[in-house]
Amino acid sequence: MKELNVSEKYNGKKLCKFILDSFPHLSQNMLYKALRQKDIKIDGVRTNKDCTIYTGNKIQVYIADNLLSPNIELDIVYEDSNILIINKPTNLEVTGPDSLTNIVHSIYKNSDFLPMPCHRLDRNTTGLVLFAKNDIALNILFDKFKKHEIKKSYTALVYGIPKIKNSRLEAYLFKDNKKSLVYISDEFKTGYQKIITSYTVINEFENNSSLLEVEIETGRTHQIRAHLAHIGYPIIGDGKYGINSVNKEFGFKYQQLTANQLTFNFKTDSEILNYLNGKTFKLK
């Protein structure tokens, strides 16, 4: 919690102006959300966005520090008037409270349109996240992801060295929402959805680990992590589907999985985004 004293400069001014001036990185959307959730008080009393403040008032702000003053510098891989591609760090959700999207909104808060993510990554998966910077681009990109005309590629550091160096795997996945876990079966079962995961071994190491390039034709929750663990090659650092003793041995706190490449392969007209067709963006 942060407490601010209202000076004479803001006597008789609106609360929202005072908060936004005090925290220039805070987006207006986040401010209104905090007010709705009663996370901002005047002299300990809950308030609303239309409230007027006066000299001597004490304003209590219950908003996470990284939203008030983001300490994460965006690693922008590419940007133009329609899209924004960011290299997301680990331990950060794409959407929700204290997320990459909120940080983006705080930085672009004066834009006519707040950039919106077109897909997701797990909290502890690093790599490329595509944002749309206007409504037209957002609708087109949602459609292209749905039609599999935008391809995501990943690298994964796994424990073990696969004997088969290149494989396309088919299986079935069940999501247990209560446990926040997924389960993999080689055969269809009621409630399970088909998944397709392909990998290529791109490097092998003496410590019994391998670096894989991974692509998915279906985008299920935790698909890559669970599927690789199911075939006996868990991602190192994965606390949910990996091996704890291995994670400790290698010293990785988070799963070593990175969305390292985005490829635009449009098969139908893409209107204002036609210029992206055939382009690939890859982490160095």
C-alpha positions as CSV (number, residue, x, y, z in Angstrom):
1,M,0.0,0.0,0.0
2,K,1.1,3.5,-0.8
3,E,-0.2,6.6,0.9
4,L,-0.1,10.0,-0.8
5,N,-0.8,13.5,0.7
6,V,-2.9,15.9,-1.4
7,S,-1.0,19.2,-1.8
8,E,-2.6,22.6,-2.5
9,K,-1.9,22.1,-6.2
10,Y,-4.7,19.5,-6.3
11,N,-7.2,21.2,-4.0
12,G,-10.6,20.8,-5.5
13,K,-9.3,18.5,-8.3
14,K,-10.6,15.1,-9.3
15,L,-9.1,12.1,-7.7
16,C,-8.4,10.4,-11.1
17,K,-6.2,13.3,-12.2
18,F,-4.2,13.2,-9.0
19,I,-3.6,9.4,-9.2
20,L,-2.6,9.5,-12.9
21,D,-0.3,12.4,-12.3
22,S,1.2,10.6,-9.3
23,F,1.7,7.4,-11.2
24,P,2.4,8.2,-14.9
25,H,2.8,4.5,-15.8
26,L,-0.6,3.6,-14.5
27,S,-3.2,3.1,-17.3
28,Q,-6.7,4.7,-17.0
29,N,-8.2,1.2,-17.4
30,M,-6.2,-0.1,-14.4
31,L,-7.2,3.0,-12.4
32,Y,-10.9,2.5,-13.0
33,K,-10.6,-1.2,-12.2
34,A,-8.9,-0.4,-8.9
35,L,-11.7,2.1,-8.1
36,R,-14.3,-0.5,-8.9
37,Q,-12.5,-3.0,-6.6
38,K,-12.3,-0.4,-3.9
39,D,-8.5,-0.5,-4.0
40,I,-8.2,3.3,-3.6
41,K,-9.4,5.1,-0.5
42,I,-9.5,8.7,0.7
43,D,-8.7,9.0,4.4
44,G,-9.4,5.3,4.7
45,V,-12.8,5.5,3.1
46,R,-13.7,3.8,-0.2
47,T,-14.4,6.2,-3.1
48,N,-15.2,6.4,-6.8
49,K,-13.8,8.0,-9.9
50,D,-15.9,11.2,-9.7
51,C,-14.7,12.1,-6.2
52,T,-13.1,15.5,-5.6
53,I,-10.1,15.8,-3.3
54,Y,-8.8,18.6,-1.1
55,T,-5.6,19.7,0.5
56,G,-4.6,17.5,3.4
57,N,-6.5,14.4,2.2
58,K,-4.5,11.2,2.5
59,I,-5.0,8.8,-0.5
60,Q,-4.4,5.1,0.1
61,V,-3.5,3.1,-3.1
62,Y,-3.7,-0.7,-3.0
63,I,-2.2,-1.5,-6.4
64,A,0.8,-3.7,-7.1
65,D,4.1,-1.8,-7.4
66,N,4.9,-3.2,-10.8
67,L,1.7,-1.6,-12.2
68,L,2.3,1.7,-10.6
69,S,6.0,1.9,-11.6
70,P,6.8,-1.0,-14.0
71,N,10.3,-2.3,-13.4
72,I,10.3,-4.4,-16.5
73,E,11.6,-2.9,-19.7
74,L,9.7,-4.2,-22.7
75,D,12.0,-6.3,-25.0
76,I,10.4,-5.2,-28.2
77,V,11.3,-7.5,-31.1
78,Y,9.3,-5.7,-33.8
79,E,6.8,-2.9,-33.9
80,D,4.8,-1.0,-36.6
81,S,1.5,0.8,-36.7
82,N,-0.5,-2.5,-36.6
83,I,1.4,-5.0,-34.5
84,L,3.8,-5.2,-31.5
85,I,5.9,-8.3,-30.9
86,I,7.4,-8.6,-27.4
87,N,9.8,-11.1,-25.9
88,K,8.1,-12.0,-22.6
89,P,10.2,-12.8,-19.6
90,T,9.5,-15.7,-17.2
91,N,7.3,-15.4,-14.2
92,L,4.8,-13.1,-15.9
93,E,1.3,-13.9,-17.2
94,V,0.2,-12.5,-20.6
95,T,-3.2,-11.4,-19.2
96,G,-4.8,-10.8,-15.9
97,P,-3.6,-8.9,-12.8
98,D,0.1,-8.0,-12.7
99,S,0.5,-9.1,-16.3
100,L,2.5,-8.3,-19.5
101,T,-0.7,-6.8,-20.9
102,N,-1.1,-4.4,-18.0
103,I,2.5,-3.3,-18.3
104,V,2.0,-2.7,-22.1
105,H,-1.2,-0.7,-21.3
106,S,0.6,1.4,-18.8
107,I,3.3,2.3,-21.4
108,Y,0.8,2.9,-24.2
109,K,-1.9,4.5,-22.1
110,N,-2.1,7.6,-24.2
111,S,-2.7,5.6,-27.4
112,D,-6.0,5.7,-29.1
113,F,-6.1,1.9,-28.9
114,L,-4.4,-0.1,-26.1
115,P,-2.4,-3.0,-27.7
116,M,-4.1,-6.4,-27.1
117,P,-2.5,-9.8,-27.1
118,C,-3.5,-12.2,-29.9
119,H,-2.5,-15.5,-28.1
120,R,-1.1,-16.6,-24.8
121,L,2.0,-18.2,-23.2
122,D,2.2,-19.9,-19.9
123,R,3.4,-17.8,-17.0
124,N,6.9,-19.3,-16.9
125,T,7.3,-19.8,-20.7
126,T,9.4,-17.1,-22.2
127,G,9.3,-15.8,-25.7
128,L,7.4,-14.0,-28.4
129,V,3.9,-12.6,-27.8
130,L,2.1,-10.8,-30.6
131,F,-0.1,-7.8,-29.8
132,A,-2.5,-6.0,-32.1
133,K,-2.4,-2.2,-32.1
134,N,-5.9,-1.5,-33.6
135,D,-9.3,-3.2,-33.9
136,I,-8.8,-4.2,-37.6
137,A,-5.5,-5.9,-36.9
138,L,-6.8,-7.7,-33.8
139,N,-9.7,-9.2,-35.7
140,I,-7.5,-10.3,-38.6
141,L,-4.9,-11.9,-36.3
142,F,-7.5,-13.8,-34.2
143,D,-8.8,-15.2,-37.5
144,K,-5.3,-16.1,-38.7
145,F,-4.5,-17.9,-35.5
146,K,-7.8,-19.8,-35.7
147,K,-7.0,-20.9,-39.3
148,H,-3.4,-21.9,-38.3
149,E,-2.0,-19.3,-40.7
150,I,0.4,-18.0,-38.0
151,K,2.9,-20.6,-36.8
152,K,4.6,-20.5,-33.4
153,S,7.8,-22.5,-32.9
154,Y,9.4,-23.2,-29.6
155,T,12.7,-24.4,-28.2
156,A,12.7,-26.8,-25.2
157,L,15.6,-28.0,-23.1
158,V,14.6,-31.5,-22.0
159,Y,16.0,-34.2,-19.8
160,G,17.2,-37.2,-21.9
161,I,18.3,-37.7,-25.5
162,P,15.5,-38.9,-27.8
163,K,16.5,-41.9,-30.0
164,I,14.1,-40.6,-32.7
165,K,15.5,-37.3,-33.8
166,N,12.5,-36.0,-35.7
167,S,8.9,-37.0,-34.8
168,R,5.3,-36.0,-35.2
169,L,3.3,-37.2,-32.1
170,E,-0.4,-37.6,-31.8
171,A,-2.1,-38.2,-28.5
172,Y,-5.1,-37.0,-26.4
173,L,-5.2,-34.4,-23.6
174,F,-7.6,-34.0,-20.7
175,K,-7.6,-30.8,-18.7
176,D,-8.4,-31.0,-15.0
177,N,-9.4,-27.4,-14.1
178,K,-9.7,-28.0,-10.4
179,K,-6.1,-29.3,-10.1
180,S,-4.8,-27.0,-12.9
181,L,-3.2,-30.0,-14.5
182,V,-3.5,-31.9,-17.8
183,Y,-3.2,-35.6,-18.5
184,I,-2.1,-37.3,-21.7
185,S,-3.3,-40.6,-23.2
186,D,-2.1,-42.4,-26.3
187,E,-5.7,-43.6,-26.9
188,F,-8.9,-41.6,-27.0
189,K,-10.9,-41.4,-23.8
190,T,-14.1,-39.5,-23.0
191,G,-13.3,-35.9,-22.2
192,Y,-9.9,-36.0,-23.9
193,Q,-9.0,-33.8,-26.9
194,K,-6.7,-34.7,-29.7
195,I,-3.2,-33.0,-29.7
196,I,-0.4,-33.0,-32.3
197,T,3.1,-32.1,-31.3
198,S,6.2,-32.2,-33.5
199,Y,9.8,-32.0,-32.4
200,T,13.3,-32.0,-33.9
201,V,16.5,-32.6,-31.9
202,I,18.8,-29.6,-32.6
203,N,21.5,-30.3,-30.0
204,E,22.6,-33.0,-27.6
205,F,24.6,-32.4,-24.5
206,E,26.9,-34.6,-22.3
207,N,24.8,-34.1,-19.2
208,N,22.0,-36.2,-20.7
209,S,19.9,-33.2,-22.0
210,S,18.8,-32.2,-25.4
211,L,17.6,-29.0,-27.1
212,L,14.5,-29.5,-29.2
213,E,12.7,-27.4,-31.7
214,V,8.9,-27.9,-31.1
215,E,5.8,-27.1,-33.1
216,I,2.2,-27.7,-32.3
217,E,-0.7,-28.1,-34.6
218,T,-3.2,-27.9,-31.7
219,G,-2.9,-25.3,-29.0
220,R,-4.1,-27.0,-25.8
221,T,-3.2,-25.9,-22.3
222,H,0.3,-27.1,-21.2
223,Q,0.4,-29.2,-24.4
224,I,4.1,-29.1,-25.0
225,R,5.1,-29.5,-21.4
226,A,2.8,-32.5,-20.7
227,H,3.3,-34.2,-24.1
228,L,7.1,-34.2,-23.8
229,A,6.9,-35.5,-20.3
230,H,4.5,-38.2,-21.4
231,I,7.1,-39.6,-23.9
232,G,9.8,-39.5,-21.3
233,Y,11.6,-36.2,-22.1
234,P,10.3,-33.7,-19.5
235,I,11.3,-30.0,-19.8
236,I,14.0,-29.2,-17.4
237,G,12.9,-26.7,-14.7
238,D,9.2,-27.6,-15.1
239,G,7.9,-27.9,-11.6
240,K,4.5,-29.4,-12.7
241,Y,5.4,-32.0,-15.3
242,G,9.1,-32.3,-14.8
243,I,11.3,-34.2,-12.3
244,N,12.1,-32.3,-9.2
245,S,15.5,-33.9,-8.6
246,V,16.5,-33.1,-12.2
247,N,15.4,-29.5,-11.8
248,K,17.5,-29.1,-8.7
249,E,20.5,-30.8,-10.4
250,F,20.4,-28.4,-13.3
251,G,19.5,-25.4,-11.1
252,F,16.6,-24.1,-13.2
253,K,13.7,-22.6,-11.3
254,Y,11.4,-22.3,-14.3
255,Q,10.7,-24.5,-17.3
256,Q,13.2,-24.0,-20.1
257,L,10.7,-23.5,-22.8
258,T,10.8,-20.5,-25.2
259,A,8.4,-19.4,-28.0
260,N,11.3,-18.4,-30.2
261,Q,9.7,-17.9,-33.6
262,L,6.5,-16.5,-35.3
263,T,5.9,-17.1,-39.0
264,F,3.1,-15.5,-41.0
265,N,1.8,-17.8,-43.7
266,F,-1.4,-16.2,-44.9
267,K,-3.5,-18.3,-47.3
268,T,-6.3,-15.8,-47.6
269,D,-6.5,-12.0,-47.9
270,S,-5.2,-10.2,-44.8
271,E,-6.2,-6.6,-45.7
272,I,-4.0,-4.2,-43.9
273,L,-1.7,-7.0,-42.8
274,N,-0.9,-8.4,-46.2
275,Y,2.7,-7.0,-45.9
276,L,3.4,-9.5,-43.1
277,N,2.8,-12.6,-45.3
278,G,5.9,-14.7,-45.6
279,K,7.7,-12.9,-42.8
280,T,9.3,-14.7,-39.9
281,F,10.3,-13.1,-36.6
282,K,12.8,-15.0,-34.5
283,L,14.7,-14.5,-31.2
284,K,18.4,-14.2,-31.6
